[in-house]
Amino acid sequence: MTDQLQRIQNGQGFIAALDQSGGSTPKALKLYGIDESAYSTDAEMFNLVHAMRTRIVTSPSFSGERVLGAILFEATLDGEFEGKEAARYLWEEKGVVPFLKIDKGLQDEVDGVQLLKPIPGLSELLARAKAKGVFGTKERSVIKAANAHGIAAVLDQQFELGQQVLDAGLVPIIEPEVDIKAADKAHIEKLLKQGLLMRLNRLDPKTPVILKLTLPSVDNFFAEVVAHPAVLKVVALSGGYSREEANAKLAKNPGVIASFSRALTEGLSAQQSDAEFNQALDASIESIYQASIA
């Protein structure tokens, strides 16, 4: 068993989602206290969000003691933290397992779901990620309605892509997000769980996958998924809940750990001094860590 696999399987903590991209970047920067008037090009925008990510991962509050892994955006993979390649910095300096967001965004909604857009150059991207020390990938779809056909299409696409990732020697984080505002959220989750278990039963437990799921309407609803031999870990997205709400819901789902993005960075600001920033980040990490090990 590799050290990184051992860390994810047996370590205590959560996975930080630092993979804001495209459409989510302006919102992330605005919450961080940087208005859209501060940049005029995509390059300037991504430089600013990279600076935010750098401030987070280089903080003394951010380490493998409470953070098991971190999901990076593709541009970050080619960037550096403190002069070292991003993925290698995370693992070698912080003891944090690096993951890479590989999806290119979502298609328009059909049958109540948004499938992944095509991923050109996937084989090359996976090979490059592995060469840079990345452990796994993340790929996000969205389910907005209890449409059995649509949910099946999402899962078929996700598991097909997941197999490509496994074949490349990486571990996929399969993410069929359920919209927390969906009127029939609980029904969606019933269909989703059935579909997940059916497809997990076809996988080889020797090459398990990670699942990233929306916090369920019924506490501990995904217990069978958590216990499945083909599942390395189940992580939860914050999905629009505040950190306080997300932590409270997470603590009621034993065996599920956090993989929060916006909830992790809630309360952080570009205007804070380093001491203020590190204190706020420490409080955020500690609250999410405690909810993850509850």
C-alpha positions as CSV (number, residue, x, y, z in Angstrom):
1,M,0.0,0.0,0.0
2,T,1.4,3.4,-0.9
3,D,1.9,6.0,1.7
4,Q,-0.8,8.3,0.1
5,L,-3.3,5.4,-0.1
6,Q,-2.6,4.6,3.5
7,R,-3.1,8.2,4.5
8,I,-6.5,8.5,2.8
9,Q,-7.7,5.1,4.0
10,N,-6.6,5.3,7.6
11,G,-5.9,9.0,8.4
12,Q,-8.2,11.3,10.3
13,G,-9.2,14.6,8.7
14,F,-10.8,16.0,5.6
15,I,-10.1,16.9,2.0
16,A,-9.8,20.6,1.2
17,A,-11.3,21.6,-2.2
18,L,-9.1,24.3,-3.6
19,D,-10.2,23.8,-7.2
20,Q,-12.4,26.8,-7.9
21,S,-12.4,27.4,-11.7
22,G,-14.0,29.4,-14.4
23,G,-17.4,30.4,-13.3
24,S,-16.8,29.9,-9.5
25,T,-13.6,31.9,-9.3
26,P,-15.1,35.4,-9.3
27,K,-17.5,34.4,-6.6
28,A,-14.7,32.9,-4.5
29,L,-12.6,36.0,-4.9
30,K,-15.5,38.3,-4.0
31,L,-16.1,36.3,-0.8
32,Y,-12.3,36.7,-0.1
33,G,-12.7,40.5,-0.4
34,I,-11.4,41.0,-4.0
35,D,-14.0,42.6,-6.2
36,E,-14.2,42.1,-10.0
37,S,-12.9,45.6,-10.5
38,A,-9.5,44.4,-9.3
39,Y,-8.8,42.4,-12.4
40,S,-9.6,42.7,-16.1
41,T,-8.3,39.5,-17.7
42,D,-8.7,35.8,-16.9
43,A,-4.9,35.6,-16.3
44,E,-5.1,38.3,-13.7
45,M,-8.1,36.6,-12.1
46,F,-6.3,33.3,-11.8
47,N,-3.2,34.9,-10.5
48,L,-5.3,36.4,-7.7
49,V,-7.0,33.1,-6.8
50,H,-3.6,31.3,-6.9
51,A,-2.3,33.9,-4.4
52,M,-5.3,33.0,-2.2
53,R,-4.7,29.3,-2.5
54,T,-1.0,29.8,-1.8
55,R,-1.8,31.8,1.3
56,I,-4.0,28.9,2.5
57,V,-1.7,26.0,1.8
58,T,1.4,27.8,3.1
59,S,-0.3,28.8,6.4
60,P,1.0,27.0,9.5
61,S,-2.7,26.1,10.1
62,F,-2.8,24.0,7.0
63,S,-1.1,20.6,7.4
64,G,-1.5,16.9,7.3
65,E,-2.4,16.7,10.9
66,R,-6.0,17.7,10.1
67,V,-6.1,18.0,6.3
68,L,-5.8,14.6,4.5
69,G,-5.9,15.8,1.0
70,A,-6.4,18.8,-1.3
71,I,-8.0,19.1,-4.7
72,L,-6.2,21.4,-7.1
73,F,-7.3,23.2,-10.3
74,E,-5.4,22.2,-13.5
75,A,-3.7,25.6,-13.7
76,T,-2.4,25.1,-10.1
77,L,-0.9,21.8,-11.1
78,D,1.5,23.7,-13.3
79,G,2.1,26.3,-10.7
80,E,4.2,26.4,-7.6
81,F,3.9,26.9,-3.8
82,E,7.0,28.5,-2.3
83,G,9.1,27.5,-5.3
84,K,8.1,23.9,-5.4
85,E,5.7,22.2,-7.8
86,A,2.2,22.5,-6.2
87,A,1.4,18.8,-5.9
88,R,4.9,17.9,-4.5
89,Y,4.7,20.8,-2.1
90,L,1.5,19.5,-0.6
91,W,2.8,16.0,-0.1
92,E,6.4,16.6,0.7
93,E,6.1,19.8,2.8
94,K,2.6,19.4,4.3
95,G,1.8,15.7,4.3
96,V,-1.4,16.5,2.3
97,V,-2.4,14.1,-0.5
98,P,-2.8,16.0,-3.8
99,F,-5.8,15.5,-6.1
100,L,-6.6,17.2,-9.5
101,K,-9.9,18.5,-10.8
102,I,-10.1,17.1,-14.4
103,D,-13.6,18.0,-15.5
104,K,-14.1,20.9,-17.9
105,G,-17.4,22.0,-16.5
106,L,-21.0,21.0,-17.1
107,Q,-23.2,20.6,-20.2
108,D,-26.6,22.2,-20.3
109,E,-29.4,20.5,-18.3
110,V,-31.1,17.6,-19.9
111,D,-33.4,15.1,-18.1
112,G,-32.9,17.0,-14.8
113,V,-29.1,16.6,-14.8
114,Q,-26.0,18.3,-16.1
115,L,-23.5,15.8,-17.5
116,L,-19.7,16.5,-17.8
117,K,-18.5,18.3,-20.8
118,P,-16.0,16.3,-23.0
119,I,-12.4,16.3,-21.6
120,P,-10.0,16.6,-24.6
121,G,-6.5,15.3,-24.0
122,L,-7.6,13.3,-21.0
123,S,-5.0,10.5,-21.3
124,E,-2.2,13.1,-21.5
125,L,-3.6,15.1,-18.5
126,L,-3.8,11.9,-16.4
127,A,-0.2,10.9,-17.3
128,R,1.0,14.4,-16.5
129,A,-0.8,14.5,-13.2
130,K,0.7,11.1,-12.2
131,A,4.2,12.2,-13.2
132,K,3.8,15.3,-10.9
133,G,2.8,13.2,-7.9
134,V,-1.0,13.5,-8.0
135,F,-2.8,10.7,-6.2
136,G,-6.3,11.1,-7.6
137,T,-8.8,13.1,-9.6
138,K,-12.1,14.8,-9.1
139,E,-15.0,15.1,-11.7
140,R,-18.3,16.8,-10.9
141,S,-21.8,16.4,-12.4
142,V,-25.0,17.9,-11.0
143,I,-28.4,16.2,-10.4
144,K,-31.4,18.6,-10.1
145,A,-34.5,16.4,-10.4
146,A,-35.5,12.8,-9.6
147,N,-35.4,11.7,-13.2
148,A,-34.2,8.1,-13.3
149,H,-33.0,8.3,-16.8
150,G,-30.9,11.4,-16.1
151,I,-29.4,10.0,-12.9
152,A,-28.4,6.8,-14.7
153,A,-26.8,8.9,-17.4
154,V,-24.8,10.8,-14.8
155,L,-23.6,7.6,-13.1
156,D,-22.8,5.8,-16.3
157,Q,-20.6,8.7,-17.4
158,Q,-19.0,9.1,-14.0
159,F,-18.1,5.5,-13.6
160,E,-16.8,5.2,-17.2
161,L,-14.6,8.2,-16.6
162,G,-13.6,6.7,-13.2
163,Q,-12.4,3.5,-14.8
164,Q,-10.2,5.5,-17.2
165,V,-8.7,7.2,-14.2
166,L,-8.1,3.9,-12.4
167,D,-6.5,2.5,-15.6
168,A,-4.1,5.5,-15.5
169,G,-3.0,4.5,-12.0
170,L,-4.9,7.3,-10.2
171,V,-7.9,7.2,-7.8
172,P,-11.1,9.0,-9.0
173,I,-13.3,11.1,-6.8
174,I,-16.7,10.4,-8.4
175,E,-19.0,13.4,-7.7
176,P,-22.7,13.2,-8.7
177,E,-23.7,16.3,-6.7
178,V,-27.4,16.7,-5.8
179,D,-28.6,20.3,-5.9
180,I,-29.5,21.1,-2.2
181,K,-32.4,23.3,-3.6
182,A,-34.0,20.4,-5.5
183,A,-37.7,20.0,-4.4
184,D,-37.4,16.2,-4.5
185,K,-33.9,16.0,-3.0
186,A,-34.7,13.0,-0.8
187,H,-36.2,11.1,-3.7
188,I,-33.1,11.9,-5.8
189,E,-30.9,10.4,-3.1
190,K,-32.9,7.2,-3.1
191,L,-32.4,6.8,-6.8
192,L,-28.8,7.8,-6.5
193,K,-28.0,5.3,-3.8
194,Q,-29.5,2.5,-5.8
195,G,-27.5,3.4,-8.8
196,L,-24.3,3.8,-6.9
197,L,-24.6,0.4,-5.2
198,M,-25.4,-1.3,-8.5
199,R,-22.3,0.2,-10.2
200,L,-20.0,-0.3,-7.1
201,N,-20.8,-4.0,-7.1
202,R,-19.2,-4.2,-10.6
203,L,-15.9,-2.7,-9.4
204,D,-12.8,-4.6,-8.2
205,P,-12.3,-3.8,-4.4
206,K,-8.6,-3.9,-5.1
207,T,-8.9,-0.6,-6.9
208,P,-11.5,1.3,-4.9
209,V,-12.9,4.7,-5.7
210,I,-13.8,7.8,-3.6
211,L,-17.3,9.3,-3.8
212,K,-18.1,12.9,-3.2
213,L,-21.8,13.3,-2.3
214,T,-24.1,16.0,-1.2
215,L,-25.0,15.8,2.5
216,P,-28.2,13.7,2.6
217,S,-31.7,14.7,3.7
218,V,-31.8,11.6,5.9
219,D,-29.0,11.2,8.4
220,N,-26.5,8.4,7.7
221,F,-28.4,7.6,4.5
222,F,-25.3,6.5,2.6
223,A,-24.1,4.1,5.3
224,E,-24.1,1.1,2.8
225,V,-22.1,3.1,0.4
226,V,-19.5,4.1,3.1
227,A,-19.2,0.4,4.0
228,H,-18.9,-0.9,0.4
229,P,-15.6,-2.8,-0.2
230,A,-15.1,-0.9,-3.5
231,V,-15.2,2.5,-1.7
232,L,-12.0,4.0,-0.3
233,K,-13.7,7.0,1.2
234,V,-17.0,8.9,1.1
235,V,-16.5,12.7,1.2
236,A,-19.2,15.4,1.4
237,L,-19.4,18.7,-0.4
238,S,-20.8,21.8,1.4
239,G,-23.1,22.5,-1.6
240,G,-24.1,26.0,-0.6
241,Y,-24.7,25.3,3.1
242,S,-22.9,27.6,5.5
243,R,-19.9,26.1,7.3
244,E,-22.0,25.8,10.5
245,E,-24.8,24.1,8.7
246,A,-22.5,21.8,6.7
247,N,-20.6,20.8,9.8
248,A,-23.8,20.0,11.7
249,K,-25.1,17.8,8.9
250,L,-21.7,16.1,8.4
251,A,-21.4,15.2,12.1
252,K,-24.7,13.1,11.7
253,N,-23.2,11.0,8.9
254,P,-20.6,8.6,10.5
255,G,-17.7,7.6,8.2
256,V,-18.2,10.5,5.8
257,I,-15.6,13.3,5.9
258,A,-15.7,16.8,4.5
259,S,-14.4,18.0,1.1
260,F,-15.5,21.6,1.5
261,S,-14.6,24.6,-0.8
262,R,-16.6,27.7,0.0
263,A,-17.3,26.5,3.6
264,L,-13.6,26.1,4.1
265,T,-12.7,29.6,3.0
266,E,-15.7,31.3,4.7
267,G,-14.4,34.2,6.8
268,L,-11.0,34.5,5.1
269,S,-10.2,37.9,3.6
270,A,-7.4,39.3,1.5
271,Q,-7.5,42.3,3.9
272,Q,-6.6,40.3,7.0
273,S,-3.1,40.4,8.5
274,D,-1.3,37.1,8.3
275,A,-2.0,36.6,12.0
276,E,-5.7,37.3,11.5
277,F,-5.8,35.1,8.4
278,N,-4.0,32.2,10.1
279,Q,-6.3,32.4,13.1
280,A,-9.5,32.4,11.0
281,L,-8.2,29.5,8.8
282,D,-7.2,27.5,11.9
283,A,-10.7,27.9,13.4
284,S,-12.3,26.9,10.0
285,I,-10.0,23.8,9.7
286,E,-10.6,22.8,13.3
287,S,-14.4,23.0,13.0
288,I,-14.4,21.0,9.8
289,Y,-11.9,18.4,11.2
290,Q,-14.1,17.9,14.3
291,A,-17.2,17.4,12.2
292,S,-15.3,14.9,10.0
293,I,-14.1,12.7,12.9
294,A,-17.4,13.0,14.8
